[in-house]
Amino acid sequence: MRLHRLEITAFGPFGTTQKVDFDALSAAGLFLLHGPTGAGKTSVLDAVCFALYGSVPGVRQTPGTSLRSDHAPVGTYTEVLLELTVGDRRLEITRRPAQQRPKKRGGGFTTEKAQTWLRQYDPVTGEWAGLSRSHQEIGEEITQLVGMSREQFCQVVLLPQGDFARFFRADAEARGKLLGRLFDTRRFAAVEERLAELRRAAQQQVEDGDTRLLTLAHRMTQAAGGLAVARTPVEGRPGDPGLAESVLTWAALARTEAREVLDIAAVRLAAAEGGQAAARAALDAQNDLAARQARHADALRRRERLTEQAPERDRFQDSLDRSLKADRVAPALGLRRDAEREHGAAHTARERARALLPPDLADAGAEQLSALEHRLREELGGLDAARRAERRAAAVAEERAVLAREARADEDALRDAADWLAGWEPRRTALTERVEAARDAAARAEHLAGRLEPARRRLAAARRRDSLAEDTRAAEARLAAARELRNGAHESWLDVKSRRLEGIAAELAVTLSAGDPCQVCGSTAHPAPARTTAGHVDRATEDAAYAAYTRAEETRTAAERELAVTRESWSAARTEALAGPEGAAPDIEPTALELASEAEELTRLHAEAHTLAGQTHSAREALARAEREHEERVAAQREAERRVAARTSRREALEREQSALDEELARGRGAFASVAEHASRLERRIALLVDAAGTVRTAELAAQRLKEADDRLADAAYRAGFATPAEAAGALLGEVERRTLQQRVDAWQAEAAAVADRLAEPGTAEAAALPPADPAGAEAAHRAAERALREADSTLAAARERAAGLAGLSRQAVTEVRRLGPLREEYDRVARLAALTAGTSAENERRMRLESYVLAARLEQVAAAASTRLQRMSSGRYTLVHSDARSGGKRSGLGLHVVDAWTGNERDTATLSGGETFFASLALALGLADVVTDEAGGVRLDTLFIDEGFGSLDEQTLDEVLDVLDSLRERDRSVGIVSHVGDLRRRIPAQLEVVKARQGSAVRLRTGGEGLSG
């Protein structure tokens, strides 16, 4: 990798664009980068790193730290451009960090995102071709081409000598961290962590399995409750080696004891079953004997009751026999009762009908009453025509009344229609004018709405304009005060800084101690250190003055931004307030009061027009309703006139018909008020005569039937054996009473037969001769036998369940032990590997971790590469060697010793002097660069930078070190030295000087005998 050109703009201390031509510097092979403290030498290297990786080394990239130069003018972008060659590709990288820029519209600032461009030079066409603008793609491409991360690049290309001096004095842990970042041994640390994770996972699986095994053992202990083996449960914890064997042994003992208890319980159950069967047979025998003895005693009691009930049974049988003879007389008795009931009803009806007749007809016979009825019917038939005429006369009168009502209604309708139609034309004209007025109001409201909204915006803008005018005057006052404060703070800071620079030698002399090199010249001898004078200013005072200036500058900048924003807002509000309607004078600036009055007047006019326009629909509806009503009233007027003409002819016809009907009615009414009254009187008399004649005939027939029924009843009673009909009637029984008596007689006979059968049973009589039975005693013996059987069965079930449970749990335990076997073997294997790679195993004698082992090999390569240059720098005296010896109780593997050829002894690198430490660390850095380069895939590093440390060397050693650096040109490398040492400026002709000034730093290039160029 070779650098060609670097352009820095508004970056770090550089306020303007600075260009560095690395091709010119690299032509000499060795060039010097120098300048006063704080000028920006390190910022040049930071720019190279930022161009490649988008960030700068170390703490300078902490969050909140800005890369933008405070000296850069507003509007200038912070940007770094780097042109380099990697392999056979010539690339150009341009990066801009995230930064503040002025807003394109309005006042204030906005944050612009970071941007990156990558281009490649095409030697055929001689043009640059864009490759990408993606941060991620460009970052991946550069890392792949360079072959190093940002940390590796900063250690290999930008050699920080202070880090390698600390590397010499650091312990193994600190060296491991640095080497791990350079050689990226994270994969080996990942192997260690992965093995540790596998060990923990395998251990967790084994412990989980042991936990399940202990759970099974606990369940077996619970299942074996009551056994002797349960009093000695399995003891152990998850992970114990002999836990599985202990659980299986205990399970075998528990199963054996459970089977013995099961066999004993089975024998006891068989004995209990035999005792229960014998007790049951004895109970059945006693119950049967007691039942037969009770049956015999019950039969004797029932026979005594039958003997007592025999007379009553004879009476019931006699009543049943007489009832059977009386049944032959029952039909005649029924006929006699029916005839007597009909005769009484007919006599009552005849007397009631005679009471309604006139006195002269009270004793008349049926024939006389019928003759009078026929005469009245003939008279009633002659009134039919008169009744029809009377009904028609009533209908005609009703129709004439209806015609009169309709005539009056039509007259009212005609008068109302005439009155309404008389005012129709004025009303229609008024409604039409109302619709037109509403339409005009809608157009006027729309026009006013278009003027109202701009007027309101102008009013709001005028109010903002007046408010912002006050804000502008206040902001101008604040800006004037901030500028005055800033100028004072700036002058104060420059004065303090100038006074401190005048006494900087005395300040540096305070830090000098005998034997330590000077930070400026590198000498260890300090014959005449400077002394502080009265009025000396220290760094804290300068920092406080600078901080006060920075705060004042920030206050001034904020005040400027605030004033710019306020003025722009005021201008925008004024422009909007001046934007009047067409035809208005644009130069006349209206006041807020005038605009408010105009907006209020437009609002009032718009509200009135809008209210009137809102009546458009109702006005149209009112006009449409009026037109429909006009059509309806005209149609109704015509219909009424038609009905009046038709009604006149109908009324005349009805009057003629009424005259004829009146003559017919006069003939039919006679002496009555109406024909209907006359006919109704005749119909009532006819009905009375018909009813009276019928009742007379019915009474005569009923008397004849009663006499015949008496004769038949007397004859039937005599033939049945009764002296009188009354005696036959007394012997009759009802169906329910007869059925009840028969049931009692049958029940007595059935009971007598059952008692005789029971007393004749052989077993019953034999049981009565035996002693009384004792079922209670037999029941008690049977309950005791059943209780013993249940207890034996429960004991057997519990023993069987226990044995089955222990067998099942034992099988689960065996399965779990078999499953745990491979897991335990895997855990032993993984744990051995994890302990070996972690350096905690007894097999790892040096307690060296895997990552340390790999880093030790890399450190051994670095030491060998560094020794080649160290021997030349030290005139063959020193050689670096790697040591894997342990130091105290710490782990080994990253020790670094120096072999002194003058004494032949090997000692720690911490014993080297300051100058020796510098060239030893330089040799180590160069050797590390070679190894990391090879590690990165052999990418050539044609440009290197070495930062400080040359002031600690004497002239001879400095010559030897420079010879070694100069020899790097043999590999076509160029080396840039960053140093304050003045002797180097005489020895190295190619120089890049960084000059600082109040307007920002600048770079000057000098090659060979040429003068400085900016």
VENRA-V543524 format. One record per backbone hydrogen bond with DSSP energy under -0.5 kcal/mol. CO is the residue of the C=O (numbers start at 1). NH is the residue of the N-H. Records with the same first field share a line. If there is no record, write none. Layout:
CO=NH + NH
This chain:
1=942 + 943
2=85
4=22 + 23
5=83
6=20
7=81
8=18
9=79
10=69
11=14
13=15 + 1001
14=11
18=8
20=6 + 22
21=25
22=26
23=27
25=28
26=29
28=30
29=975
30=990
31=977
32=34 + 992
33=979
34=994
36=39
40=44
41=44 + 45
42=46
43=47
44=48
45=49
46=50
47=51
48=52
49=53 + 55
50=54
57=60
58=61
59=62
62=65
67=12
69=72
73=76
75=77
77=79
79=9
80=95
81=7
82=93
83=4 + 5
84=91
85=2
86=89
89=86 + 91
90=121
91=84
92=119
93=82
94=117
95=80
96=115
99=112
101=110
108=103
110=101 + 112
112=99
115=96
117=94
118=131 + 132
119=92
120=129
121=123
122=126 + 127
127=122
129=120
132=118
134=138
135=139
136=140
137=141
138=142
139=143
140=144
141=145
142=146
143=147
149=153
150=154
151=155
152=156
153=157 + 158
157=159 + 945
158=160
159=161 + 947
160=163 + 164
161=165
162=166
163=167
164=168
165=169
166=170
171=175
172=176
173=177
174=178
175=179
176=180
177=181
178=182
179=183
180=184 + 185
184=187
185=188 + 189
186=190
187=191
188=192
189=193
190=194
191=195
192=196
193=197
194=198
195=199
196=200
197=201
198=202
199=203
200=204
201=205
202=206
203=207
204=208
205=209
206=210
207=211
208=212
209=213
210=214
211=215
212=216
213=217
214=218
215=219
216=220
217=221
218=222
219=223
220=224
222=225
224=227
227=230
228=231
229=232
237=240
240=243
242=246
243=247
244=248
245=249
246=250
247=251
248=252
249=253
250=254
251=255
252=256
253=257
254=258
255=259
256=260
257=261
258=262
259=263
260=264
261=265
262=266
263=267
264=268
265=269
266=270
267=271
268=272
269=273
270=274
271=275
272=276
273=277
274=278
275=279
276=280
277=281
278=282
279=283
280=284
281=285
282=286
283=287
284=288
285=289
286=290
287=291
288=292
289=293
290=294
291=295
292=296
293=297
294=298
295=299
296=300
297=301
298=302
299=303
300=304
301=305
302=306
303=307
304=308
305=309
307=310
309=313
310=314
311=315
312=316
313=317
314=318
315=319
316=320
317=321
318=322
319=323
320=324
321=325
322=326
323=327
325=328
326=329 + 330
329=333
330=334
331=335
332=336
333=337
334=338
335=339
336=340
337=341
338=342
339=343
340=344
341=345
342=346
343=347
344=348
345=349
346=350
347=351
348=352
349=353
350=354
351=355
352=356
353=356 + 357
354=357
358=361
359=362
361=364
365=369
366=370
367=371
368=372
369=373
370=374
371=375
372=376
373=377
374=378
375=379
376=380
377=381
378=382
380=383
381=384
383=387
384=388
385=389
386=390
387=391
388=392
389=393
390=394
391=395
392=396
393=397
394=398
395=399
396=400
397=401
398=402
399=403
400=404
401=405
402=406
403=407
404=408
405=409
406=410
407=411
408=412
409=413
410=414
411=415
412=416
413=417
414=418
415=419
416=420
417=421
418=422
419=423
420=423
421=424
423=427
424=428
425=429
426=430
427=431
428=432
429=433
430=434
431=435
432=436
433=437
434=438
435=439
436=440
437=441
438=442
439=443
440=444
441=445
442=446
443=447
444=448
445=449
446=450
447=451
448=452
449=453
450=454
451=455
452=456
453=457
454=458
455=459
456=460
457=461
458=462
459=463
460=464
461=465
462=466
463=467
464=468
465=469
466=470
467=471
468=472
469=473
470=474
471=475
472=476
473=477
474=478
475=479
476=480
477=481
478=482
479=483
480=484
481=485
482=486
483=487
484=488
485=489
486=490
487=491
488=492
489=493
490=494
491=495
492=496
493=497
494=498
495=499
496=500
497=501
498=502
499=503
500=503
501=504
503=507
504=508
505=509
506=510
507=511
508=511
509=512
513=516
518=522
523=518
524=515
533=536
538=542
539=543
540=544
541=545
542=546
543=547
544=548
545=549
546=550
547=551
548=552
549=553
550=554
551=555
552=556
553=557
554=558
555=559
556=560
557=561
558=562
559=563
560=564
561=565
562=566
563=567
564=568
565=569
566=570
567=571
568=572
569=573
570=574
571=575
572=576
573=577
574=578
575=579
578=580
581=584
584=586
585=588
587=589
588=590
591=595
592=596
593=597
594=598
595=599
596=600
597=601
598=602
599=603
600=604
601=605
602=606
603=607
604=608
605=609
606=610
607=611
608=612
609=613
610=614
612=615
613=616
615=619
616=620
617=621
618=622
619=623
620=624
621=625
622=626
623=627
624=628
625=629
626=630
627=631
628=632
629=633
630=634
631=635
632=636
633=637
634=638
635=639
636=640
637=641
638=642
639=643
640=644
641=645
642=646
643=647
644=648
645=649
646=650
647=651
648=652
649=653
650=654
651=655
652=656
653=657
654=658
655=659
656=660
657=661
658=662
659=663
660=664
661=665
662=666
663=667
664=668
665=669
666=670
669=672
674=678
675=679
676=680
677=681
678=682
679=683
680=684
681=685
682=686
683=687
684=688
685=689
686=690
687=691
688=692
689=693
690=694
691=695
692=696
693=697
694=698
695=699
696=700
697=701
698=702
699=703
700=704
701=705
702=706
703=707
704=708
705=709
706=710
707=711
708=712
709=713
710=714
711=715
712=716
713=717
714=718
715=719
716=720
717=721 + 722
718=721
724=728
725=729
726=730
727=731
728=732
729=732
734=738
735=739
736=740
737=741
738=742
739=743
740=744
741=745
742=746
743=747
744=748
745=749
746=750
747=751
748=752
749=753
750=754
751=755
752=756
753=757
754=758
755=759
756=760
758=761
761=765
762=766
763=767
764=768
765=769
766=769 + 770
767=770
774=778
775=779
776=780
777=781
778=782
779=783
780=784
781=785
782=786
783=787
784=788
785=789
786=790
787=791
788=792
789=793
790=794
791=795
792=796
793=797
794=798
795=799
796=800
797=801
798=802
799=803
800=804
801=805
802=806
803=807
804=808
805=809
806=810
807=811
808=812
809=813
810=814
811=815
812=816
813=817
814=818
815=819
816=820
817=821
818=822
819=823
820=824
821=825
822=826
823=827
824=828
825=829
826=830
827=831
828=832
829=833
830=834
831=835
832=836
833=837
834=838
835=839 + 840 + 841
836=839
837=850
841=844
843=845
844=847
846=892
847=849
849=853
850=854
851=855
852=856
853=857
854=858
855=859
856=860
857=861
858=862
859=863
860=864
861=865
862=866
863=867
864=868
865=869
866=870
867=871
868=872
869=873
870=874
871=876
872=875
874=877
877=901
879=899
881=897
883=895
886=888
887=890
895=883
896=909
897=881
898=900 + 907
899=879 + 901
900=903 + 904 + 905
905=900 + 907
907=898
908=911
909=912
913=917
914=918
915=919
916=920
917=921
918=922
919=923
920=924
921=925
922=926
923=927
924=928
925=929
926=930
927=931
928=932
929=933
930=934
931=935
932=936
933=938 + 939
934=937
940=942
942=974
944=976
945=159
946=948 + 978
947=161
949=952
950=953
954=958
955=959
956=960
957=961
958=962
959=963
960=964
961=965
962=966
963=967
964=968
965=968
966=969
967=970
968=971 + 973
969=972
974=944
975=31
976=946
977=33 + 979
978=948
981=984 + 985
982=985 + 986
983=986 + 987
984=988
987=989
989=991
990=32
991=1006
992=34
993=995 + 1004
994=36
995=1002
997=1000
1002=995
1004=993
1005=1013
1006=991
1007=1010
1013=1005
